[in-house]
Amino acid sequence: MKILHAAFLPLLAAGCASVAELDASPTLVAATNSGMTALAEAGPTVTYTRHAIEEPGDWRALNDAQSEESR
């Protein structure tokens, strides 16, 4: 029960505290102006290409080809 009181007392104190007034500076007010919004650019087009499922190829030949090129 003591742990429950220890958890709720700070929450109760914070809930009863007064809240400061919000800043109404001109830059914040201008940011909320809906007339100043810009249109979003068109996104990239996405195309789907179907690939058939195949059996794995010969990986030893591929490794040998790559090791020959790296030398």
PDB file of N, CA, C and O in Angstrom:
ATOM      1  N   MET A   1       0.822  -1.192   0.000  1.00  0.00           N
ATOM      2  CA  MET A   1       0.000   0.000   0.000  1.00  0.00           C
ATOM      3  C   MET A   1       0.868   1.258   0.000  1.00  0.00           C
ATOM      4  O   MET A   1       0.497   2.271  -0.593  1.00  0.00           O
ATOM      5  N   LYS A   2       2.028   1.191   0.668  1.00  0.00           N
ATOM      6  CA  LYS A   2       2.913   2.350   0.708  1.00  0.00           C
ATOM      7  C   LYS A   2       3.471   2.669  -0.675  1.00  0.00           C
ATOM      8  O   LYS A   2       3.660   3.834  -1.025  1.00  0.00           O
ATOM      9  N   ILE A   3       3.732   1.623  -1.457  1.00  0.00           N
ATOM     10  CA  ILE A   3       4.243   1.840  -2.805  1.00  0.00           C
ATOM     11  C   ILE A   3       3.186   2.525  -3.655  1.00  0.00           C
ATOM     12  O   ILE A   3       3.512   3.385  -4.474  1.00  0.00           O
ATOM     13  N   LEU A   4       1.935   2.159  -3.474  1.00  0.00           N
ATOM     14  CA  LEU A   4       0.846   2.772  -4.230  1.00  0.00           C
ATOM     15  C   LEU A   4       0.727   4.255  -3.895  1.00  0.00           C
ATOM     16  O   LEU A   4       0.526   5.075  -4.790  1.00  0.00           O
ATOM     17  N   HIS A   5       0.850   4.611  -2.614  1.00  0.00           N
ATOM     18  CA  HIS A   5       0.813   6.015  -2.213  1.00  0.00           C
ATOM     19  C   HIS A   5       2.018   6.762  -2.754  1.00  0.00           C
ATOM     20  O   HIS A   5       1.897   7.914  -3.171  1.00  0.00           O
ATOM     21  N   ALA A   6       3.170   6.125  -2.753  1.00  0.00           N
ATOM     22  CA  ALA A   6       4.378   6.766  -3.261  1.00  0.00           C
ATOM     23  C   ALA A   6       4.273   7.042  -4.757  1.00  0.00           C
ATOM     24  O   ALA A   6       4.885   7.987  -5.256  1.00  0.00           O
ATOM     25  N   ALA A   7       3.509   6.237  -5.470  1.00  0.00           N
ATOM     26  CA  ALA A   7       3.352   6.437  -6.906  1.00  0.00           C
ATOM     27  C   ALA A   7       2.304   7.501  -7.213  1.00  0.00           C
ATOM     28  O   ALA A   7       2.462   8.260  -8.169  1.00  0.00           O
ATOM     29  N   PHE A   8       1.237   7.569  -6.420  1.00  0.00           N
ATOM     30  CA  PHE A   8       0.141   8.481  -6.734  1.00  0.00           C
ATOM     31  C   PHE A   8       0.310   9.883  -6.163  1.00  0.00           C
ATOM     32  O   PHE A   8      -0.284  10.823  -6.691  1.00  0.00           O
ATOM     33  N   LEU A   9       1.085  10.055  -5.120  1.00  0.00           N
ATOM     34  CA  LEU A   9       1.244  11.390  -4.538  1.00  0.00           C
ATOM     35  C   LEU A   9       1.901  12.382  -5.499  1.00  0.00           C
ATOM     36  O   LEU A   9       1.413  13.507  -5.598  1.00  0.00           O
ATOM     37  N   PRO A  10       2.970  12.040  -6.210  1.00  0.00           N
ATOM     38  CA  PRO A  10       3.519  12.987  -7.191  1.00  0.00           C
ATOM     39  C   PRO A  10       2.551  13.285  -8.335  1.00  0.00           C
ATOM     40  O   PRO A  10       2.500  14.411  -8.830  1.00  0.00           O
ATOM     41  N   LEU A  11       1.785  12.278  -8.754  1.00  0.00           N
ATOM     42  CA  LEU A  11       0.805  12.512  -9.814  1.00  0.00           C
ATOM     43  C   LEU A  11      -0.306  13.440  -9.354  1.00  0.00           C
ATOM     44  O   LEU A  11      -0.769  14.286 -10.118  1.00  0.00           O
ATOM     45  N   LEU A  12      -0.725  13.287  -8.132  1.00  0.00           N
ATOM     46  CA  LEU A  12      -1.755  14.156  -7.575  1.00  0.00           C
ATOM     47  C   LEU A  12      -1.241  15.582  -7.444  1.00  0.00           C
ATOM     48  O   LEU A  12      -1.956  16.531  -7.764  1.00  0.00           O
ATOM     49  N   ALA A  13      -0.023  15.738  -6.982  1.00  0.00           N
ATOM     50  CA  ALA A  13       0.561  17.068  -6.840  1.00  0.00           C
ATOM     51  C   ALA A  13       0.733  17.741  -8.205  1.00  0.00           C
ATOM     52  O   ALA A  13       0.494  18.942  -8.332  1.00  0.00           O
ATOM     53  N   ALA A  14       1.139  16.991  -9.212  1.00  0.00           N
ATOM     54  CA  ALA A  14       1.312  17.557 -10.548  1.00  0.00           C
ATOM     55  C   ALA A  14      -0.034  17.907 -11.171  1.00  0.00           C
ATOM     56  O   ALA A  14      -0.133  18.881 -11.917  1.00  0.00           O
ATOM     57  N   GLY A  15      -1.061  17.133 -10.877  1.00  0.00           N
ATOM     58  CA  GLY A  15      -2.384  17.410 -11.433  1.00  0.00           C
ATOM     59  C   GLY A  15      -3.025  18.647 -10.833  1.00  0.00           C
ATOM     60  O   GLY A  15      -3.855  19.290 -11.477  1.00  0.00           O
ATOM     61  N   CYS A  16      -2.653  18.988  -9.614  1.00  0.00           N
ATOM     62  CA  CYS A  16      -3.234  20.160  -8.960  1.00  0.00           C
ATOM     63  C   CYS A  16      -2.428  21.429  -9.199  1.00  0.00           C
ATOM     64  O   CYS A  16      -2.861  22.511  -8.803  1.00  0.00           O
ATOM     65  N   ALA A  17      -1.288  21.326  -9.825  1.00  0.00           N
ATOM     66  CA  ALA A  17      -0.431  22.497 -10.052  1.00  0.00           C
ATOM     67  C   ALA A  17      -1.035  23.377 -11.134  1.00  0.00           C
ATOM     68  O   ALA A  17      -1.736  22.895 -12.024  1.00  0.00           O
ATOM     69  N   SER A  18      -0.754  24.676 -11.048  1.00  0.00           N
ATOM     70  CA  SER A  18      -1.258  25.605 -12.053  1.00  0.00           C
ATOM     71  C   SER A  18      -0.409  25.520 -13.314  1.00  0.00           C
ATOM     72  O   SER A  18       0.775  25.189 -13.259  1.00  0.00           O
ATOM     73  N   VAL A  19      -1.023  25.820 -14.438  1.00  0.00           N
ATOM     74  CA  VAL A  19      -0.350  25.742 -15.730  1.00  0.00           C
ATOM     75  C   VAL A  19      -0.001  27.153 -16.182  1.00  0.00           C
ATOM     76  O   VAL A  19      -0.812  28.071 -16.058  1.00  0.00           O
ATOM     77  N   ALA A  20       1.208  27.320 -16.707  1.00  0.00           N
ATOM     78  CA  ALA A  20       1.649  28.626 -17.188  1.00  0.00           C
ATOM     79  C   ALA A  20       0.929  28.966 -18.493  1.00  0.00           C
ATOM     80  O   ALA A  20       0.530  28.078 -19.247  1.00  0.00           O
ATOM     81  N   GLU A  21       0.772  30.260 -18.744  1.00  0.00           N
ATOM     82  CA  GLU A  21       0.136  30.709 -19.984  1.00  0.00           C
ATOM     83  C   GLU A  21       1.026  30.389 -21.185  1.00  0.00           C
ATOM     84  O   GLU A  21       2.252  30.422 -21.083  1.00  0.00           O
ATOM     85  N   LEU A  22       0.413  30.085 -22.296  1.00  0.00           N
ATOM     86  CA  LEU A  22       1.156  29.799 -23.501  1.00  0.00           C
ATOM     87  C   LEU A  22       1.666  31.084 -24.130  1.00  0.00           C
ATOM     88  O   LEU A  22       1.039  32.138 -24.021  1.00  0.00           O
ATOM     89  N   ASP A  23       2.805  30.981 -24.786  1.00  0.00           N
ATOM     90  CA  ASP A  23       3.405  32.126 -25.459  1.00  0.00           C
ATOM     91  C   ASP A  23       2.651  32.393 -26.767  1.00  0.00           C
ATOM     92  O   ASP A  23       2.480  31.483 -27.578  1.00  0.00           O
ATOM     93  N   ALA A  24       2.205  33.621 -26.973  1.00  0.00           N
ATOM     94  CA  ALA A  24       1.467  33.984 -28.187  1.00  0.00           C
ATOM     95  C   ALA A  24       2.310  34.898 -29.055  1.00  0.00           C
ATOM     96  O   ALA A  24       1.828  35.929 -29.526  1.00  0.00           O
ATOM     97  N   SER A  25       3.568  34.527 -29.271  1.00  0.00           N
ATOM     98  CA  SER A  25       4.445  35.367 -30.084  1.00  0.00           C
ATOM     99  C   SER A  25       3.991  35.321 -31.542  1.00  0.00           C
ATOM    100  O   SER A  25       3.358  34.354 -31.966  1.00  0.00           O
ATOM    101  N   PRO A  26       4.315  36.372 -32.313  1.00  0.00           N
ATOM    102  CA  PRO A  26       3.861  36.423 -33.717  1.00  0.00           C
ATOM    103  C   PRO A  26       4.368  35.268 -34.569  1.00  0.00           C
ATOM    104  O   PRO A  26       3.689  34.872 -35.517  1.00  0.00           O
ATOM    105  N   THR A  27       5.533  34.718 -34.266  1.00  0.00           N
ATOM    106  CA  THR A  27       6.028  33.602 -35.086  1.00  0.00           C
ATOM    107  C   THR A  27       5.188  32.347 -34.870  1.00  0.00           C
ATOM    108  O   THR A  27       4.967  31.579 -35.806  1.00  0.00           O
ATOM    109  N   LEU A  28       4.723  32.140 -33.654  1.00  0.00           N
ATOM    110  CA  LEU A  28       3.877  30.969 -33.401  1.00  0.00           C
ATOM    111  C   LEU A  28       2.495  31.156 -34.019  1.00  0.00           C
ATOM    112  O   LEU A  28       1.906  30.200 -34.524  1.00  0.00           O
ATOM    113  N   VAL A  29       1.985  32.361 -33.984  1.00  0.00           N
ATOM    114  CA  VAL A  29       0.677  32.635 -34.563  1.00  0.00           C
ATOM    115  C   VAL A  29       0.749  32.510 -36.078  1.00  0.00           C
ATOM    116  O   VAL A  29      -0.193  32.014 -36.696  1.00  0.00           O
ATOM    117  N   ALA A  30       1.845  32.949 -36.692  1.00  0.00           N
ATOM    118  CA  ALA A  30       2.000  32.853 -38.144  1.00  0.00           C
ATOM    119  C   ALA A  30       2.119  31.402 -38.588  1.00  0.00           C
ATOM    120  O   ALA A  30       1.700  31.055 -39.692  1.00  0.00           O
ATOM    121  N   ALA A  31       2.677  30.565 -37.750  1.00  0.00           N
ATOM    122  CA  ALA A  31       2.829  29.154 -38.108  1.00  0.00           C
ATOM    123  C   ALA A  31       1.488  28.446 -38.166  1.00  0.00           C
ATOM    124  O   ALA A  31       1.353  27.446 -38.872  1.00  0.00           O
ATOM    125  N   THR A  32       0.501  28.936 -37.443  1.00  0.00           N
ATOM    126  CA  THR A  32      -0.810  28.300 -37.449  1.00  0.00           C
ATOM    127  C   THR A  32      -1.706  28.814 -38.567  1.00  0.00           C
ATOM    128  O   THR A  32      -2.822  28.324 -38.738  1.00  0.00           O
ATOM    129  N   ASN A  33      -1.239  29.783 -39.322  1.00  0.00           N
ATOM    130  CA  ASN A  33      -2.025  30.343 -40.414  1.00  0.00           C
ATOM    131  C   ASN A  33      -2.132  29.300 -41.526  1.00  0.00           C
ATOM    132  O   ASN A  33      -1.116  28.884 -42.083  1.00  0.00           O
ATOM    133  N   SER A  34      -3.332  28.882 -41.848  1.00  0.00           N
ATOM    134  CA  SER A  34      -3.516  27.829 -42.848  1.00  0.00           C
ATOM    135  C   SER A  34      -3.348  28.335 -44.271  1.00  0.00           C
ATOM    136  O   SER A  34      -3.225  27.525 -45.190  1.00  0.00           O
ATOM    137  N   GLY A  35      -3.337  29.631 -44.485  1.00  0.00           N
ATOM    138  CA  GLY A  35      -3.159  30.168 -45.832  1.00  0.00           C
ATOM    139  C   GLY A  35      -1.732  30.077 -46.328  1.00  0.00           C
ATOM    140  O   GLY A  35      -1.479  30.314 -47.509  1.00  0.00           O
ATOM    141  N   MET A  36      -0.797  29.742 -45.465  1.00  0.00           N
ATOM    142  CA  MET A  36       0.608  29.720 -45.841  1.00  0.00           C
ATOM    143  C   MET A  36       1.118  28.305 -46.092  1.00  0.00           C
ATOM    144  O   MET A  36       2.329  28.084 -46.090  1.00  0.00           O
ATOM    145  N   THR A  37       0.236  27.358 -46.306  1.00  0.00           N
ATOM    146  CA  THR A  37       0.683  25.984 -46.522  1.00  0.00           C
ATOM    147  C   THR A  37       1.128  25.789 -47.964  1.00  0.00           C
ATOM    148  O   THR A  37       0.594  26.420 -48.876  1.00  0.00           O
ATOM    149  N   ALA A  38       2.099  24.923 -48.166  1.00  0.00           N
ATOM    150  CA  ALA A  38       2.605  24.613 -49.499  1.00  0.00           C
ATOM    151  C   ALA A  38       2.083  23.250 -49.928  1.00  0.00           C
ATOM    152  O   ALA A  38       1.831  22.380 -49.094  1.00  0.00           O
ATOM    153  N   LEU A  39       1.925  23.074 -51.221  1.00  0.00           N
ATOM    154  CA  LEU A  39       1.481  21.787 -51.740  1.00  0.00           C
ATOM    155  C   LEU A  39       2.645  20.802 -51.732  1.00  0.00           C
ATOM    156  O   LEU A  39       3.787  21.188 -51.978  1.00  0.00           O
ATOM    157  N   ALA A  40       2.368  19.570 -51.458  1.00  0.00           N
ATOM    158  CA  ALA A  40       3.404  18.541 -51.436  1.00  0.00           C
ATOM    159  C   ALA A  40       3.748  18.132 -52.863  1.00  0.00           C
ATOM    160  O   ALA A  40       2.888  18.098 -53.744  1.00  0.00           O
ATOM    161  N   GLU A  41       5.011  17.825 -53.066  1.00  0.00           N
ATOM    162  CA  GLU A  41       5.446  17.379 -54.381  1.00  0.00           C
ATOM    163  C   GLU A  41       4.949  15.953 -54.628  1.00  0.00           C
ATOM    164  O   GLU A  41       4.696  15.195 -53.692  1.00  0.00           O
ATOM    165  N   ALA A  42       4.820  15.618 -55.879  1.00  0.00           N
ATOM    166  CA  ALA A  42       4.380  14.267 -56.226  1.00  0.00           C
ATOM    167  C   ALA A  42       5.459  13.266 -55.847  1.00  0.00           C
ATOM    168  O   ALA A  42       6.645  13.522 -56.058  1.00  0.00           O
ATOM    169  N   GLY A  43       5.067  12.148 -55.297  1.00  0.00           N
ATOM    170  CA  GLY A  43       6.013  11.126 -54.872  1.00  0.00           C
ATOM    171  C   GLY A  43       6.495  10.294 -56.049  1.00  0.00           C
ATOM    172  O   GLY A  43       6.002  10.444 -57.167  1.00  0.00           O
ATOM    173  N   PRO A  44       7.452   9.422 -55.798  1.00  0.00           N
ATOM    174  CA  PRO A  44       7.967   8.583 -56.879  1.00  0.00           C
ATOM    175  C   PRO A  44       6.934   7.542 -57.301  1.00  0.00           C
ATOM    176  O   PRO A  44       6.109   7.108 -56.497  1.00  0.00           O
ATOM    177  N   THR A  45       6.990   7.156 -58.545  1.00  0.00           N
ATOM    178  CA  THR A  45       6.082   6.116 -59.023  1.00  0.00           C
ATOM    179  C   THR A  45       6.712   4.764 -58.718  1.00  0.00           C
ATOM    180  O   THR A  45       7.919   4.580 -58.869  1.00  0.00           O
ATOM    181  N   VAL A  46       5.897   3.841 -58.298  1.00  0.00           N
ATOM    182  CA  VAL A  46       6.376   2.515 -57.936  1.00  0.00           C
ATOM    183  C   VAL A  46       5.780   1.514 -58.908  1.00  0.00           C
ATOM    184  O   VAL A  46       4.566   1.463 -59.108  1.00  0.00           O
ATOM    185  N   THR A  47       6.648   0.726 -59.504  1.00  0.00           N
ATOM    186  CA  THR A  47       6.181  -0.311 -60.426  1.00  0.00           C
ATOM    187  C   THR A  47       6.498  -1.675 -59.829  1.00  0.00           C
ATOM    188  O   THR A  47       7.479  -1.838 -59.104  1.00  0.00           O
ATOM    189  N   TYR A  48       5.667  -2.633 -60.139  1.00  0.00           N
ATOM    190  CA  TYR A  48       5.835  -3.994 -59.637  1.00  0.00           C
ATOM    191  C   TYR A  48       6.255  -4.891 -60.790  1.00  0.00           C
ATOM    192  O   TYR A  48       5.606  -4.928 -61.836  1.00  0.00           O
ATOM    193  N   THR A  49       7.343  -5.607 -60.587  1.00  0.00           N
ATOM    194  CA  THR A  49       7.818  -6.562 -61.580  1.00  0.00           C
ATOM    195  C   THR A  49       7.783  -7.950 -60.956  1.00  0.00           C
ATOM    196  O   THR A  49       8.400  -8.189 -59.918  1.00  0.00           O
ATOM    197  N   ARG A  50       7.074  -8.845 -61.581  1.00  0.00           N
ATOM    198  CA  ARG A  50       6.964 -10.197 -61.050  1.00  0.00           C
ATOM    199  C   ARG A  50       8.202 -11.002 -61.427  1.00  0.00           C
ATOM    200  O   ARG A  50       8.649 -10.974 -62.574  1.00  0.00           O
ATOM    201  N   HIS A  51       8.751 -11.719 -60.447  1.00  0.00           N
ATOM    202  CA  HIS A  51       9.899 -12.577 -60.678  1.00  0.00           C
ATOM    203  C   HIS A  51       9.502 -14.015 -60.374  1.00  0.00           C
ATOM    204  O   HIS A  51       8.857 -14.293 -59.364  1.00  0.00           O
ATOM    205  N   ALA A  52       9.889 -14.909 -61.245  1.00  0.00           N
ATOM    206  CA  ALA A  52       9.580 -16.318 -61.046  1.00  0.00           C
ATOM    207  C   ALA A  52      10.536 -16.922 -60.018  1.00  0.00           C
ATOM    208  O   ALA A  52      11.697 -16.523 -59.925  1.00  0.00           O
ATOM    209  N   ILE A  53      10.039 -17.875 -59.258  1.00  0.00           N
ATOM    210  CA  ILE A  53      10.870 -18.559 -58.272  1.00  0.00           C
ATOM    211  C   ILE A  53      11.698 -19.610 -59.000  1.00  0.00           C
ATOM    212  O   ILE A  53      11.164 -20.419 -59.759  1.00  0.00           O
ATOM    213  N   GLU A  54      13.011 -19.590 -58.761  1.00  0.00           N
ATOM    214  CA  GLU A  54      13.912 -20.516 -59.440  1.00  0.00           C
ATOM    215  C   GLU A  54      14.730 -21.290 -58.414  1.00  0.00           C
ATOM    216  O   GLU A  54      14.836 -20.894 -57.253  1.00  0.00           O
ATOM    217  N   GLU A  55      15.288 -22.370 -58.852  1.00  0.00           N
ATOM    218  CA  GLU A  55      16.206 -23.141 -58.007  1.00  0.00           C
ATOM    219  C   GLU A  55      17.508 -22.361 -57.868  1.00  0.00           C
ATOM    220  O   GLU A  55      17.874 -21.598 -58.762  1.00  0.00           O
ATOM    221  N   PRO A  56      18.206 -22.549 -56.755  1.00  0.00           N
ATOM    222  CA  PRO A  56      19.484 -21.862 -56.591  1.00  0.00           C
ATOM    223  C   PRO A  56      20.487 -22.304 -57.645  1.00  0.00           C
ATOM    224  O   PRO A  56      20.507 -23.463 -58.059  1.00  0.00           O
ATOM    225  N   GLY A  57      21.312 -21.367 -58.068  1.00  0.00           N
ATOM    226  CA  GLY A  57      22.316 -21.674 -59.083  1.00  0.00           C
ATOM    227  C   GLY A  57      23.571 -22.265 -58.459  1.00  0.00           C
ATOM    228  O   GLY A  57      23.606 -22.552 -57.263  1.00  0.00           O
ATOM    229  N   ASP A  58      24.600 -22.442 -59.279  1.00  0.00           N
ATOM    230  CA  ASP A  58      25.874 -22.992 -58.823  1.00  0.00           C
ATOM    231  C   ASP A  58      26.665 -21.873 -58.153  1.00  0.00           C
ATOM    232  O   ASP A  58      27.197 -20.994 -58.831  1.00  0.00           O
ATOM    233  N   TRP A  59      26.743 -21.905 -56.832  1.00  0.00           N
ATOM    234  CA  TRP A  59      27.394 -20.818 -56.107  1.00  0.00           C
ATOM    235  C   TRP A  59      28.907 -20.932 -56.149  1.00  0.00           C
ATOM    236  O   TRP A  59      29.606 -19.935 -55.970  1.00  0.00           O
ATOM    237  N   ARG A  60      29.422 -22.128 -56.382  1.00  0.00           N
ATOM    238  CA  ARG A  60      30.880 -22.282 -56.456  1.00  0.00           C
ATOM    239  C   ARG A  60      31.442 -21.554 -57.671  1.00  0.00           C
ATOM    240  O   ARG A  60      32.484 -20.905 -57.580  1.00  0.00           O
ATOM    241  N   ALA A  61      30.767 -21.656 -58.790  1.00  0.00           N
ATOM    242  CA  ALA A  61      31.222 -20.954 -59.990  1.00  0.00           C
ATOM    243  C   ALA A  61      31.159 -19.442 -59.783  1.00  0.00           C
ATOM    244  O   ALA A  61      32.035 -18.712 -60.245  1.00  0.00           O
ATOM    245  N   LEU A  62      30.130 -18.979 -59.093  1.00  0.00           N
ATOM    246  CA  LEU A  62      30.013 -17.548 -58.824  1.00  0.00           C
ATOM    247  C   LEU A  62      31.133 -17.074 -57.895  1.00  0.00           C
ATOM    248  O   LEU A  62      31.709 -16.008 -58.111  1.00  0.00           O
ATOM    249  N   ASN A  63      31.438 -17.854 -56.877  1.00  0.00           N
ATOM    250  CA  ASN A  63      32.537 -17.499 -55.974  1.00  0.00           C
ATOM    251  C   ASN A  63      33.876 -17.497 -56.701  1.00  0.00           C
ATOM    252  O   ASN A  63      34.699 -16.606 -56.489  1.00  0.00           O
ATOM    253  N   ASP A  64      34.097 -18.486 -57.554  1.00  0.00           N
ATOM    254  CA  ASP A  64      35.338 -18.536 -58.300  1.00  0.00           C
ATOM    255  C   ASP A  64      35.474 -17.346 -59.239  1.00  0.00           C
ATOM    256  O   ASP A  64      36.562 -16.788 -59.386  1.00  0.00           O
ATOM    257  N   ALA A  65      34.372 -16.956 -59.873  1.00  0.00           N
ATOM    258  CA  ALA A  65      34.411 -15.815 -60.785  1.00  0.00           C
ATOM    259  C   ALA A  65      34.719 -14.518 -60.035  1.00  0.00           C
ATOM    260  O   ALA A  65      35.448 -13.663 -60.536  1.00  0.00           O
ATOM    261  N   GLN A  66      34.168 -14.381 -58.853  1.00  0.00           N
ATOM    262  CA  GLN A  66      34.419 -13.162 -58.074  1.00  0.00           C
ATOM    263  C   GLN A  66      35.826 -13.139 -57.519  1.00  0.00           C
ATOM    264  O   GLN A  66      36.446 -12.078 -57.450  1.00  0.00           O
ATOM    265  N   SER A  67      36.340 -14.290 -57.122  1.00  0.00           N
ATOM    266  CA  SER A  67      37.690 -14.315 -56.570  1.00  0.00           C
ATOM    267  C   SER A  67      38.729 -14.050 -57.663  1.00  0.00           C
ATOM    268  O   SER A  67      39.778 -13.471 -57.380  1.00  0.00           O
ATOM    269  N   GLU A  68      38.466 -14.450 -58.863  1.00  0.00           N
ATOM    270  CA  GLU A  68      39.370 -14.184 -59.989  1.00  0.00           C
ATOM    271  C   GLU A  68      39.410 -12.689 -60.300  1.00  0.00           C
ATOM    272  O   GLU A  68      40.466 -12.153 -60.636  1.00  0.00           O
ATOM    273  N   GLU A  69      38.273 -12.018 -60.189  1.00  0.00           N
ATOM    274  CA  GLU A  69      38.206 -10.585 -60.514  1.00  0.00           C
ATOM    275  C   GLU A  69      38.856  -9.735 -59.425  1.00  0.00           C
ATOM    276  O   GLU A  69      39.410  -8.677 -59.724  1.00  0.00           O
ATOM    277  N   SER A  70      38.801 -10.174 -58.178  1.00  0.00           N
ATOM    278  CA  SER A  70      39.306  -9.352 -57.092  1.00  0.00           C
ATOM    279  C   SER A  70      40.833  -9.385 -57.023  1.00  0.00           C
ATOM    280  O   SER A  70      41.420  -8.554 -56.330  1.00  0.00           O
ATOM    281  N   ARG A  71      41.484 -10.294 -57.702  1.00  0.00           N
ATOM    282  CA  ARG A  71      42.947 -10.394 -57.666  1.00  0.00           C
ATOM    283  C   ARG A  71      43.600  -9.410 -58.569  1.00  0.00           C
ATOM    284  O   ARG A  71      44.828  -9.367 -58.651  1.00  0.00           O
TER     285      ARG A  71
END
